[in-house]
Amino acid sequence: MNSNEIVYERKMTGSFMKLRCDEVRPLDEKILLKNNIPGFLPIEKCYVNNEGQYWYDISGVQSLEMRCQYNDIKLEFLEKLVVSICNKMELLENHLVSAESLVLDPQLIHIKGVNQDEEIYFTAYPAQMKTICNTFSHLMEYMLTKLDHSDAEAIHIAYGIYEKTINGNYSIADIRNAIIEERQKKVAEKPVEEVIAPISQPQVRVEEPKEQIKPTLYDKLRVYLLEQLDIRLPEQKKQASVIEKPKKQDINRKWFKKEKRKENREKLDDTMLIHPGSEAAPEPVPRQIHPTVCLSDYREHPQGQCH
């Protein structure tokens, strides 16, 4: 399909790709309009100036042509593209739609997502076009020019697919099966990596053997009397070993005791402090003046009195 026949229009509701209706197959058109087949762009039929048009919603996707301009094509993407084409042909046949409705033009194949999450969407056009074999051959020829030529394996596989399409006597399903078989061989040839259990895996707990309690002399005597003389002695009670756990210091209780001691100390100080009243005060005692002794008089008067 020529690029002049494709019209793009962007509206508030999204982006749309418009194709004119020519030589439509009525049954295929009716099925495609009523059924939203997975992997195909949603399609609606509109009339503009009494001319029928197919409107495809292309919001959030980019064409294969744009994808090839900005990114090199790897082998993984080429294999994914061929497998998707074969799957979509079978899906159309299951919906009773001719496989010729599958358009393999790089402008009409769209990609959504990046890297490993890429999804390929195709355009279903219910009109008379070229056969699917011719369009697939032209697509492989186009992809050869866009492949990453540093990848020798990708170039070898792409040329192998293209040679089968030139011969004419081939089936796209056979190409898909060959690609799947090559994938399985690559997986089988990879060495099996040792699987290391994660650290968080619960470990099996091994119980330690319990210590065997040796029988005492009393136990031996009790068994001997029971077997020989049929005398039953009471069993000796075992003292249970009680391990006292250290008590944790209660911080609140320690603080409470400290405050209580402080309060008692303040009460004791209040009781010892006595404020006497005016009535209970003792009378003042007069001061007694003792006579002084003069040394001169003492010498003159041996009795030691001073005049």
PyMOL commands that set and color helices and strands:
alter all, ss='L'
color gray80, all
select helices_A, chain A and resi 3-5+26-34+64-70+75-94+99-101+115-117+132-146+152-167+172-189+217-228+251-272+295-300
alter helices_A, ss='H'
color red, helices_A
select strands_A, chain A and resi 7-11+14-20+43-48+51-57+62-63+102-103+110-112+119-121+123-124
alter strands_A, ss='S'
color yellow, strands_A
deselect
rebuild
show_as cartoon
